[in-house]
Amino acid sequence: MGFDVHFQPCRFDGTTEQRKNPFTGQLQHFRRNLPLSKSEVDAVLRVFERAGARPNGAECYLYRSSDGASVEIFATLGDI
């Protein structure tokens, strides 16, 4: 069994955007979150490479632990 790991920065830029609340369907203002920078993505991938994760396609790394568990790691750049 595998699972995905998503790094979510919490770096709000002071602006908001209006979107539907996924639970209520009502329009609400949400704080805008800045994406990871290229240097942050590179740093995340270096950590996983040191742990033994290997490239498994574009912007995806695969890690298999000694007990057989596997993790797909996606570190992508947003629109900067």
Buried (B, 14 or more C-beta within 10 A) or exposed (E): EEEEEEEEEEEEEEEEEEEEEEEEEEEEEEEEEEBBBEEBBEEBBEEBEEEEBEEBEEEBBBBEEEEEEEBBBBBEEEEE
